[in-house]
Amino acid sequence: MNLPEWAKQEEVYRPNRDRDYFISRSLLRVMAVLTTIRRQAHTAFPNNVPAVGALCFLLGWLLLCVASHTTAFLICQLALEVVALCFLTGQASRRILQSACFAGLFSLLLVLPAFWLGNGMLMLLIPCKTFLTVTALGILQECLPWNQLTGALRFFHIPQPVIFLLDTTLHYVILLGEMAEDLLTALKLRSVGHNGRKHHAIGGVLGVLFLRSQEMSEVLYEAMICRGFTGEYYPSPGKHFHRADIFLLMVFLGYCYLFLSLEVRL
């Protein structure tokens, strides 16, 4: 059988070069958020650090940090954070310090005009406090998973709808993030040739996510009604006082003594 000449010719299709940085950046950001949330399930000390005691210690510790007016007390707080960072992995410490340094530099840029106008050296303590605060929050985030943190909010009498919204939001961020990752990957694989209107395709991705989120919320509502959920969050059975709480209490009392000695100068 003789083939026609046009069928014998080799067809070489070379699409126009195009940049898909917009899709790649969106995909990388979604993957970064998913990686951060998934990492919370594998914290450094998931069973040894009590969530309620850690939150109480953090609130008191931050209150002392905000109320301080001397660099000596801030250096003492920095020493505790350095000790805590030594128990974490190198990657976790680098993530915490990067976020804290960025927040401290941003705060420094905000207070520099006030310092130039002659408001005193106390204005420079604000970036230091910002660095210490962000570092403390990062250490708590690395030591406790999200489910324990949301469960500990019941101890502080946080309204139960707020706890429910936080809990369900964290779960559905992962589900919708995985879906967005699949959609962006498919969009990138199908983007052949030059397309100057990539933002229109992102609108389609957001529309699909909106419809899926609405469908999933209805399914969740029906499932919770079938399981008899009444909106009440009951405390989990077991010990509510750990030995680590004694250690955190002693450390906090020590910092209270340092605060009175250095700030009030008794």
C-alpha positions as CSV (number, residue, x, y, z in Angstrom):
1,M,0.0,0.0,0.0
2,N,1.5,3.3,-1.1
3,L,1.1,6.2,1.4
4,P,0.6,9.7,0.1
5,E,3.5,12.1,0.2
6,W,2.0,14.2,3.0
7,A,1.8,11.1,5.2
8,K,5.5,10.3,4.6
9,Q,6.7,13.7,5.7
10,E,7.9,14.0,9.3
11,E,5.9,16.5,11.2
12,V,7.9,18.5,13.6
13,Y,5.8,20.7,15.9
14,R,7.7,23.3,17.9
15,P,5.4,25.4,20.0
16,N,6.4,29.0,20.8
17,R,8.4,29.4,23.9
18,D,6.4,30.7,26.8
19,R,7.0,31.4,30.5
20,D,4.8,29.7,33.0
21,Y,6.3,31.4,36.1
22,F,2.9,32.4,37.2
23,I,1.6,28.9,37.4
24,S,4.9,27.6,38.9
25,R,4.9,30.2,41.6
26,S,1.3,29.5,42.5
27,L,2.0,25.7,42.6
28,L,5.1,26.3,44.8
29,R,3.2,28.4,47.2
30,V,0.4,25.9,47.6
31,M,2.9,23.1,48.2
32,A,4.8,25.3,50.8
33,V,1.5,25.8,52.8
34,L,0.7,22.1,52.6
35,T,4.2,21.2,53.8
36,T,4.0,23.5,56.7
37,I,0.7,22.2,57.9
38,R,1.7,18.5,57.4
39,R,4.9,19.1,59.3
40,Q,2.8,20.1,62.4
41,A,1.7,16.4,62.8
42,H,5.3,15.4,63.4
43,T,6.5,17.8,66.0
44,A,9.6,17.4,68.1
45,F,7.9,16.7,71.4
46,P,4.3,15.6,70.7
47,N,3.7,13.8,74.0
48,N,6.1,15.5,76.5
49,V,5.0,19.1,76.2
50,P,1.5,19.8,77.8
51,A,-0.5,22.1,75.5
52,V,-2.3,23.9,78.2
53,G,0.8,24.5,80.3
54,A,2.8,25.6,77.3
55,L,0.1,28.1,76.3
56,C,-0.2,29.5,79.8
57,F,3.6,29.9,80.0
58,L,3.7,31.5,76.6
59,L,1.1,34.1,77.5
60,G,2.8,35.0,80.8
61,W,6.2,35.0,79.1
62,L,5.0,37.3,76.3
63,L,3.3,39.6,78.9
64,L,6.7,40.0,80.7
65,C,8.4,40.6,77.4
66,V,6.0,43.4,76.4
67,A,6.1,45.1,79.8
68,S,9.9,45.1,80.0
69,H,11.9,48.3,79.5
70,T,15.5,47.1,79.9
71,T,17.7,45.2,77.6
72,A,19.0,43.0,80.5
73,F,15.7,41.2,80.9
74,L,15.3,40.8,77.1
75,I,18.7,39.2,77.1
76,C,17.6,36.8,79.8
77,Q,14.6,35.8,77.7
78,L,16.8,35.4,74.6
79,A,18.9,33.0,76.6
80,L,15.9,30.8,77.2
81,E,15.0,30.8,73.5
82,V,18.5,29.8,72.5
83,V,18.4,26.9,74.9
84,A,15.0,25.8,73.5
85,L,16.4,26.1,69.9
86,C,19.2,23.7,70.8
87,F,16.6,20.9,71.3
88,L,15.1,21.4,67.8
89,T,16.5,20.3,64.5
90,G,18.7,22.5,62.4
91,Q,16.0,23.0,59.8
92,A,13.4,24.0,62.4
93,S,15.8,26.4,64.0
94,R,16.6,28.0,60.6
95,R,12.9,28.4,59.8
96,I,12.2,30.0,63.1
97,L,15.1,32.4,63.0
98,Q,14.4,33.4,59.4
99,S,10.8,34.4,60.3
100,A,12.0,36.2,63.5
101,C,14.7,38.1,61.7
102,F,12.4,39.2,58.9
103,A,9.8,40.4,61.5
104,G,12.4,42.2,63.5
105,L,13.8,44.0,60.5
106,F,10.4,45.0,59.4
107,S,9.6,46.4,62.9
108,L,13.0,48.2,62.8
109,L,12.1,49.9,59.6
110,L,8.8,51.1,61.2
111,V,10.4,52.6,64.3
112,L,13.4,54.2,62.6
113,P,11.6,57.5,61.8
114,A,10.5,57.8,65.4
115,F,14.1,57.2,66.5
116,W,15.4,59.9,64.2
117,L,12.8,62.3,65.6
118,G,14.3,61.9,69.0
119,N,12.0,59.6,70.8
120,G,14.8,57.9,72.7
121,M,16.5,54.5,72.7
122,L,13.4,52.8,74.0
123,M,12.0,52.7,70.5
124,L,14.8,50.3,69.5
125,L,13.5,47.8,72.1
126,I,10.4,47.2,69.9
127,P,12.3,45.3,67.1
128,C,14.0,43.2,69.9
129,K,10.6,42.3,71.4
130,T,9.2,41.5,68.0
131,F,12.1,39.1,67.4
132,L,11.6,37.4,70.8
133,T,7.9,37.1,70.3
134,V,8.0,35.6,66.8
135,T,10.8,33.2,68.0
136,A,8.7,32.1,70.9
137,L,5.7,31.5,68.7
138,G,7.8,29.5,66.3
139,I,9.2,27.3,69.0
140,L,5.7,26.6,70.3
141,Q,4.6,25.8,66.8
142,E,7.4,23.3,66.3
143,C,6.8,21.6,69.7
144,L,3.0,21.2,69.5
145,P,0.7,20.0,66.7
146,W,-2.3,22.1,65.7
147,N,-4.8,19.6,67.1
148,Q,-3.4,19.9,70.6
149,L,-3.3,23.7,70.4
150,T,-6.9,23.9,69.3
151,G,-7.9,21.4,72.0
152,A,-6.1,23.4,74.6
153,L,-8.2,26.5,73.8
154,R,-11.1,24.9,75.6
155,F,-9.2,25.4,78.9
156,F,-9.2,29.2,78.3
157,H,-13.0,29.2,77.8
158,I,-12.7,30.2,74.1
159,P,-16.2,30.1,72.4
160,Q,-16.8,26.7,70.9
161,P,-17.7,28.0,67.5
162,V,-14.3,29.6,67.3
163,I,-12.6,26.3,68.1
164,F,-14.8,24.5,65.6
165,L,-13.9,27.0,62.9
166,L,-10.2,26.7,63.6
167,D,-10.3,22.9,63.6
168,T,-12.3,22.5,60.4
169,T,-10.3,25.2,58.6
170,L,-7.0,23.5,59.2
171,H,-8.4,20.2,57.9
172,Y,-10.0,21.7,54.8
173,V,-7.0,23.8,54.0
174,I,-5.1,20.5,53.5
175,L,-7.9,19.0,51.4
176,L,-8.4,22.0,49.2
177,G,-4.7,22.6,49.0
178,E,-4.2,19.1,47.6
179,M,-6.9,19.7,45.1
180,A,-5.4,23.0,44.1
181,E,-2.1,21.3,43.6
182,D,-3.6,18.7,41.3
183,L,-5.4,21.4,39.3
184,L,-2.3,23.6,38.9
185,T,-0.2,20.6,37.9
186,A,-2.8,19.6,35.2
187,L,-3.0,23.3,34.1
188,K,0.8,23.4,33.7
189,L,0.9,20.1,31.7
190,R,-1.8,21.4,29.4
191,S,-0.2,24.8,28.8
192,V,1.4,24.3,25.4
193,G,2.4,27.3,23.3
194,H,2.1,30.9,24.1
195,N,-0.7,32.0,26.3
196,G,-0.8,35.7,27.4
197,R,-3.9,35.2,29.6
198,K,-2.8,32.7,32.2
199,H,-4.7,34.6,34.9
200,H,-7.9,33.6,33.3
201,A,-7.0,30.0,33.9
202,I,-6.4,30.7,37.5
203,G,-9.9,32.0,37.7
204,G,-11.2,28.6,36.6
205,V,-9.1,26.9,39.3
206,L,-10.6,29.1,42.0
207,G,-14.1,28.5,40.7
208,V,-13.6,24.7,40.9
209,L,-12.2,25.0,44.4
210,F,-15.2,27.2,45.5
211,L,-17.7,24.6,44.2
212,R,-15.8,21.8,45.8
213,S,-15.6,23.6,49.1
214,Q,-19.3,24.2,49.1
215,E,-20.0,20.6,48.3
216,M,-17.6,19.4,51.0
217,S,-19.2,21.7,53.6
218,E,-22.6,20.3,52.9
219,V,-21.3,16.7,53.2
220,L,-19.6,17.6,56.5
221,Y,-22.8,19.2,57.9
222,E,-24.8,16.1,57.0
223,A,-22.1,13.7,58.4
224,M,-22.0,15.6,61.7
225,I,-25.7,15.6,62.1
226,C,-25.8,11.8,61.5
227,R,-23.1,11.4,64.2
228,G,-25.1,13.4,66.7
229,F,-22.7,16.3,67.0
230,T,-24.2,19.2,69.0
231,G,-21.4,21.7,68.9
232,E,-19.9,20.7,72.3
233,Y,-16.2,20.1,72.7
234,Y,-15.6,18.0,75.8
235,P,-12.1,17.8,77.4
236,S,-10.3,14.6,76.6
237,P,-10.1,12.1,79.5
238,G,-6.7,11.5,81.2
239,K,-4.3,13.5,83.3
240,H,-4.6,17.3,83.1
241,F,-1.5,18.0,85.1
242,H,1.9,16.9,83.9
243,R,5.3,17.0,85.4
244,A,6.4,19.4,82.7
245,D,3.9,21.9,84.1
246,I,5.9,22.1,87.3
247,F,9.1,22.8,85.3
248,L,7.3,25.5,83.3
249,L,5.9,27.0,86.4
250,M,9.3,27.2,88.1
251,V,10.8,28.8,85.0
252,F,8.1,31.4,84.8
253,L,8.4,32.2,88.5
254,G,12.2,32.6,87.9
255,Y,11.5,35.1,85.2
256,C,9.0,36.9,87.3
257,Y,11.8,37.3,89.9
258,L,14.1,38.6,87.2
259,F,11.5,41.0,86.0
260,L,11.0,42.4,89.5
261,S,14.7,42.7,90.1
262,L,15.6,44.3,86.8
263,E,12.5,46.4,86.0
264,V,11.1,47.4,89.4
265,R,14.6,47.2,91.1
266,L,13.3,46.1,94.5
